[in-house]
Amino acid sequence: MKVKNTDNSEHYIWGENCDGWHLLKSDSLSVIQEKMPPETKESLHFHSKAQQFFYILKGTATFEVDNELYVVEENNGFHIQANQKHRIFNKTNQDLEFLVISQPKSHGDRINL
């Protein structure tokens, strides 16, 4: 077992110059820490198998899920079920940091719209 953080985890770039770190990457469970710069968003998509739980560490997230908007403040979580069309926005002027917990893994299970 190894202590994982953004210093020792696999890093990747996604969306509009956003950062991600794989804290746990297995077939049955994925835990990712992500950071979105101000005024960024991701493309609308869904996962056919994976459900996801987003936990906001810093900032305020706006989620679009099935054409409805939800604002989620830091220290709060948000659940998205499989097959729900969704995306996340950072509509603020500060970085947005959050955890994405997916079960099973969401990588390889993303359908862009």
mmCIF file of the C-alpha atoms, coordinates in Angstrom:
data_MODEL
# 
_entry.id   MODEL 
# 
loop_
_atom_site.group_PDB 
_atom_site.id 
_atom_site.type_symbol 
_atom_site.label_atom_id 
_atom_site.label_alt_id 
_atom_site.label_comp_id 
_atom_site.label_asym_id 
_atom_site.label_entity_id 
_atom_site.label_seq_id 
_atom_site.pdbx_PDB_ins_code 
_atom_site.Cartn_x 
_atom_site.Cartn_y 
_atom_site.Cartn_z 
_atom_site.occupancy 
_atom_site.B_iso_or_equiv 
_atom_site.pdbx_formal_charge 
_atom_site.auth_seq_id 
_atom_site.auth_comp_id 
_atom_site.auth_asym_id 
_atom_site.auth_atom_id 
_atom_site.pdbx_PDB_model_num 
ATOM 1   C CA . MET A 1 1   ? 0.000   0.000  0.000   1.00 0.00 ? 1   MET A CA 1 
ATOM 2   C CA . LYS A 1 2   ? 1.277   3.452  -0.875  1.00 0.00 ? 2   LYS A CA 1 
ATOM 3   C CA . VAL A 1 3   ? 0.167   6.917  0.200   1.00 0.00 ? 3   VAL A CA 1 
ATOM 4   C CA . LYS A 1 4   ? -1.066  8.700  -2.955  1.00 0.00 ? 4   LYS A CA 1 
ATOM 5   C CA . ASN A 1 5   ? -1.180  12.415 -3.716  1.00 0.00 ? 5   ASN A CA 1 
ATOM 6   C CA . THR A 1 6   ? -0.735  14.758 -6.672  1.00 0.00 ? 6   THR A CA 1 
ATOM 7   C CA . ASP A 1 7   ? 3.066   14.617 -6.293  1.00 0.00 ? 7   ASP A CA 1 
ATOM 8   C CA . ASN A 1 8   ? 3.374   10.857 -6.861  1.00 0.00 ? 8   ASN A CA 1 
ATOM 9   C CA . SER A 1 9   ? 0.335   9.982  -9.027  1.00 0.00 ? 9   SER A CA 1 
ATOM 10  C CA . GLU A 1 10  ? -0.082  9.673  -12.790 1.00 0.00 ? 10  GLU A CA 1 
ATOM 11  C CA . HIS A 1 11  ? -0.904  13.134 -14.197 1.00 0.00 ? 11  HIS A CA 1 
ATOM 12  C CA . TYR A 1 12  ? -2.855  14.007 -17.337 1.00 0.00 ? 12  TYR A CA 1 
ATOM 13  C CA . ILE A 1 13  ? -4.315  17.096 -19.048 1.00 0.00 ? 13  ILE A CA 1 
ATOM 14  C CA . TRP A 1 14  ? -7.974  17.161 -20.093 1.00 0.00 ? 14  TRP A CA 1 
ATOM 15  C CA . GLY A 1 15  ? -10.584 19.599 -21.402 1.00 0.00 ? 15  GLY A CA 1 
ATOM 16  C CA . GLU A 1 16  ? -9.603  23.268 -21.465 1.00 0.00 ? 16  GLU A CA 1 
ATOM 17  C CA . ASN A 1 17  ? -6.130  22.911 -19.889 1.00 0.00 ? 17  ASN A CA 1 
ATOM 18  C CA . CYS A 1 18  ? -7.434  21.124 -16.782 1.00 0.00 ? 18  CYS A CA 1 
ATOM 19  C CA . ASP A 1 19  ? -5.288  18.802 -14.640 1.00 0.00 ? 19  ASP A CA 1 
ATOM 20  C CA . GLY A 1 20  ? -6.032  15.319 -13.360 1.00 0.00 ? 20  GLY A CA 1 
ATOM 21  C CA . TRP A 1 21  ? -4.191  12.851 -11.125 1.00 0.00 ? 21  TRP A CA 1 
ATOM 22  C CA . HIS A 1 22  ? -5.064  9.137  -10.863 1.00 0.00 ? 22  HIS A CA 1 
ATOM 23  C CA . LEU A 1 23  ? -4.983  8.479  -7.109  1.00 0.00 ? 23  LEU A CA 1 
ATOM 24  C CA . LEU A 1 24  ? -6.462  4.991  -7.629  1.00 0.00 ? 24  LEU A CA 1 
ATOM 25  C CA . LYS A 1 25  ? -6.812  3.350  -11.022 1.00 0.00 ? 25  LYS A CA 1 
ATOM 26  C CA . SER A 1 26  ? -8.339  -0.127 -11.050 1.00 0.00 ? 26  SER A CA 1 
ATOM 27  C CA . ASP A 1 27  ? -11.008 -1.806 -13.173 1.00 0.00 ? 27  ASP A CA 1 
ATOM 28  C CA . SER A 1 28  ? -13.598 -1.724 -10.400 1.00 0.00 ? 28  SER A CA 1 
ATOM 29  C CA . LEU A 1 29  ? -12.865 1.671  -8.833  1.00 0.00 ? 29  LEU A CA 1 
ATOM 30  C CA . SER A 1 30  ? -11.258 4.955  -9.886  1.00 0.00 ? 30  SER A CA 1 
ATOM 31  C CA . VAL A 1 31  ? -10.367 7.916  -7.681  1.00 0.00 ? 31  VAL A CA 1 
ATOM 32  C CA . ILE A 1 32  ? -9.114  11.019 -9.478  1.00 0.00 ? 32  ILE A CA 1 
ATOM 33  C CA . GLN A 1 33  ? -8.229  14.477 -8.184  1.00 0.00 ? 33  GLN A CA 1 
ATOM 34  C CA . GLU A 1 34  ? -8.873  17.191 -10.768 1.00 0.00 ? 34  GLU A CA 1 
ATOM 35  C CA . LYS A 1 35  ? -8.291  20.921 -11.069 1.00 0.00 ? 35  LYS A CA 1 
ATOM 36  C CA . MET A 1 36  ? -10.102 23.277 -13.442 1.00 0.00 ? 36  MET A CA 1 
ATOM 37  C CA . PRO A 1 37  ? -8.860  26.815 -14.089 1.00 0.00 ? 37  PRO A CA 1 
ATOM 38  C CA . PRO A 1 38  ? -11.370 29.698 -13.936 1.00 0.00 ? 38  PRO A CA 1 
ATOM 39  C CA . GLU A 1 39  ? -14.036 29.886 -16.643 1.00 0.00 ? 39  GLU A CA 1 
ATOM 40  C CA . THR A 1 40  ? -13.498 26.354 -18.031 1.00 0.00 ? 40  THR A CA 1 
ATOM 41  C CA . LYS A 1 41  ? -15.857 23.484 -18.826 1.00 0.00 ? 41  LYS A CA 1 
ATOM 42  C CA . GLU A 1 42  ? -15.856 19.963 -20.180 1.00 0.00 ? 42  GLU A CA 1 
ATOM 43  C CA . SER A 1 43  ? -17.865 18.568 -23.067 1.00 0.00 ? 43  SER A CA 1 
ATOM 44  C CA . LEU A 1 44  ? -21.254 16.957 -22.558 1.00 0.00 ? 44  LEU A CA 1 
ATOM 45  C CA . HIS A 1 45  ? -20.970 13.166 -22.205 1.00 0.00 ? 45  HIS A CA 1 
ATOM 46  C CA . PHE A 1 46  ? -22.184 10.102 -20.348 1.00 0.00 ? 46  PHE A CA 1 
ATOM 47  C CA . HIS A 1 47  ? -20.846 6.797  -19.049 1.00 0.00 ? 47  HIS A CA 1 
ATOM 48  C CA . SER A 1 48  ? -22.731 3.629  -19.941 1.00 0.00 ? 48  SER A CA 1 
ATOM 49  C CA . LYS A 1 49  ? -21.497 1.646  -16.907 1.00 0.00 ? 49  LYS A CA 1 
ATOM 50  C CA . ALA A 1 50  ? -19.848 3.988  -14.403 1.00 0.00 ? 50  ALA A CA 1 
ATOM 51  C CA . GLN A 1 51  ? -21.592 5.955  -11.701 1.00 0.00 ? 51  GLN A CA 1 
ATOM 52  C CA . GLN A 1 52  ? -19.609 8.916  -10.379 1.00 0.00 ? 52  GLN A CA 1 
ATOM 53  C CA . PHE A 1 53  ? -19.396 10.871 -7.158  1.00 0.00 ? 53  PHE A CA 1 
ATOM 54  C CA . PHE A 1 54  ? -17.785 14.318 -7.271  1.00 0.00 ? 54  PHE A CA 1 
ATOM 55  C CA . TYR A 1 55  ? -16.538 15.843 -4.014  1.00 0.00 ? 55  TYR A CA 1 
ATOM 56  C CA . ILE A 1 56  ? -15.650 19.545 -4.202  1.00 0.00 ? 56  ILE A CA 1 
ATOM 57  C CA . LEU A 1 57  ? -12.413 20.321 -2.329  1.00 0.00 ? 57  LEU A CA 1 
ATOM 58  C CA . LYS A 1 58  ? -12.035 23.978 -3.309  1.00 0.00 ? 58  LYS A CA 1 
ATOM 59  C CA . GLY A 1 59  ? -14.279 26.422 -5.169  1.00 0.00 ? 59  GLY A CA 1 
ATOM 60  C CA . THR A 1 60  ? -17.768 26.114 -6.629  1.00 0.00 ? 60  THR A CA 1 
ATOM 61  C CA . ALA A 1 61  ? -18.770 23.667 -9.366  1.00 0.00 ? 61  ALA A CA 1 
ATOM 62  C CA . THR A 1 62  ? -21.716 23.930 -11.709 1.00 0.00 ? 62  THR A CA 1 
ATOM 63  C CA . PHE A 1 63  ? -22.986 20.629 -13.096 1.00 0.00 ? 63  PHE A CA 1 
ATOM 64  C CA . GLU A 1 64  ? -25.294 20.168 -16.045 1.00 0.00 ? 64  GLU A CA 1 
ATOM 65  C CA . VAL A 1 65  ? -27.130 16.853 -15.711 1.00 0.00 ? 65  VAL A CA 1 
ATOM 66  C CA . ASP A 1 66  ? -29.886 15.907 -18.137 1.00 0.00 ? 66  ASP A CA 1 
ATOM 67  C CA . ASN A 1 67  ? -30.353 19.589 -19.121 1.00 0.00 ? 67  ASN A CA 1 
ATOM 68  C CA . GLU A 1 68  ? -30.615 20.874 -15.514 1.00 0.00 ? 68  GLU A CA 1 
ATOM 69  C CA . LEU A 1 69  ? -27.983 22.978 -13.701 1.00 0.00 ? 69  LEU A CA 1 
ATOM 70  C CA . TYR A 1 70  ? -26.803 22.304 -10.133 1.00 0.00 ? 70  TYR A CA 1 
ATOM 71  C CA . VAL A 1 71  ? -24.390 24.473 -8.129  1.00 0.00 ? 71  VAL A CA 1 
ATOM 72  C CA . VAL A 1 72  ? -22.212 22.576 -5.643  1.00 0.00 ? 72  VAL A CA 1 
ATOM 73  C CA . GLU A 1 73  ? -20.075 24.426 -3.087  1.00 0.00 ? 73  GLU A CA 1 
ATOM 74  C CA . GLU A 1 74  ? -16.827 23.168 -1.546  1.00 0.00 ? 74  GLU A CA 1 
ATOM 75  C CA . ASN A 1 75  ? -17.075 20.439 1.094   1.00 0.00 ? 75  ASN A CA 1 
ATOM 76  C CA . ASN A 1 76  ? -20.148 19.012 -0.656  1.00 0.00 ? 76  ASN A CA 1 
ATOM 77  C CA . GLY A 1 77  ? -20.605 16.055 -2.985  1.00 0.00 ? 77  GLY A CA 1 
ATOM 78  C CA . PHE A 1 78  ? -22.688 15.295 -6.078  1.00 0.00 ? 78  PHE A CA 1 
ATOM 79  C CA . HIS A 1 79  ? -23.722 11.877 -7.442  1.00 0.00 ? 79  HIS A CA 1 
ATOM 80  C CA . ILE A 1 80  ? -24.217 11.137 -11.147 1.00 0.00 ? 80  ILE A CA 1 
ATOM 81  C CA . GLN A 1 81  ? -25.687 7.797  -12.178 1.00 0.00 ? 81  GLN A CA 1 
ATOM 82  C CA . ALA A 1 82  ? -24.632 5.795  -15.233 1.00 0.00 ? 82  ALA A CA 1 
ATOM 83  C CA . ASN A 1 83  ? -26.229 6.958  -18.514 1.00 0.00 ? 83  ASN A CA 1 
ATOM 84  C CA . GLN A 1 84  ? -26.940 10.485 -17.244 1.00 0.00 ? 84  GLN A CA 1 
ATOM 85  C CA . LYS A 1 85  ? -25.745 13.130 -19.703 1.00 0.00 ? 85  LYS A CA 1 
ATOM 86  C CA . HIS A 1 86  ? -23.511 15.517 -17.784 1.00 0.00 ? 86  HIS A CA 1 
ATOM 87  C CA . ARG A 1 87  ? -20.641 17.987 -17.692 1.00 0.00 ? 87  ARG A CA 1 
ATOM 88  C CA . ILE A 1 88  ? -18.937 20.208 -15.145 1.00 0.00 ? 88  ILE A CA 1 
ATOM 89  C CA . PHE A 1 89  ? -18.250 23.945 -15.367 1.00 0.00 ? 89  PHE A CA 1 
ATOM 90  C CA . ASN A 1 90  ? -16.035 26.286 -13.384 1.00 0.00 ? 90  ASN A CA 1 
ATOM 91  C CA . LYS A 1 91  ? -17.924 29.561 -13.816 1.00 0.00 ? 91  LYS A CA 1 
ATOM 92  C CA . THR A 1 92  ? -15.843 31.382 -11.183 1.00 0.00 ? 92  THR A CA 1 
ATOM 93  C CA . ASN A 1 93  ? -12.595 33.367 -11.222 1.00 0.00 ? 93  ASN A CA 1 
ATOM 94  C CA . GLN A 1 94  ? -10.712 30.881 -9.010  1.00 0.00 ? 94  GLN A CA 1 
ATOM 95  C CA . ASP A 1 95  ? -9.450  27.322 -9.496  1.00 0.00 ? 95  ASP A CA 1 
ATOM 96  C CA . LEU A 1 96  ? -11.916 24.492 -8.888  1.00 0.00 ? 96  LEU A CA 1 
ATOM 97  C CA . GLU A 1 97  ? -10.502 21.359 -7.228  1.00 0.00 ? 97  GLU A CA 1 
ATOM 98  C CA . PHE A 1 98  ? -12.424 18.141 -6.696  1.00 0.00 ? 98  PHE A CA 1 
ATOM 99  C CA . LEU A 1 99  ? -12.316 14.360 -6.401  1.00 0.00 ? 99  LEU A CA 1 
ATOM 100 C CA . VAL A 1 100 ? -14.068 12.110 -8.929  1.00 0.00 ? 100 VAL A CA 1 
ATOM 101 C CA . ILE A 1 101 ? -14.850 8.623  -7.631  1.00 0.00 ? 101 ILE A CA 1 
ATOM 102 C CA . SER A 1 102 ? -16.088 6.260  -10.337 1.00 0.00 ? 102 SER A CA 1 
ATOM 103 C CA . GLN A 1 103 ? -17.434 2.733  -9.932  1.00 0.00 ? 103 GLN A CA 1 
ATOM 104 C CA . PRO A 1 104 ? -16.524 0.873  -12.042 1.00 0.00 ? 104 PRO A CA 1 
ATOM 105 C CA . LYS A 1 105 ? -13.741 2.877  -13.699 1.00 0.00 ? 105 LYS A CA 1 
ATOM 106 C CA . SER A 1 106 ? -14.913 5.615  -16.093 1.00 0.00 ? 106 SER A CA 1 
ATOM 107 C CA . HIS A 1 107 ? -11.844 5.641  -18.358 1.00 0.00 ? 107 HIS A CA 1 
ATOM 108 C CA . GLY A 1 108 ? -12.810 3.722  -21.492 1.00 0.00 ? 108 GLY A CA 1 
ATOM 109 C CA . ASP A 1 109 ? -16.508 4.217  -20.676 1.00 0.00 ? 109 ASP A CA 1 
ATOM 110 C CA . ARG A 1 110 ? -17.029 7.798  -21.876 1.00 0.00 ? 110 ARG A CA 1 
ATOM 111 C CA . ILE A 1 111 ? -19.381 8.609  -24.734 1.00 0.00 ? 111 ILE A CA 1 
ATOM 112 C CA . ASN A 1 112 ? -18.994 12.223 -25.937 1.00 0.00 ? 112 ASN A CA 1 
ATOM 113 C CA . LEU A 1 113 ? -22.086 14.005 -27.276 1.00 0.00 ? 113 LEU A CA 1 
# 
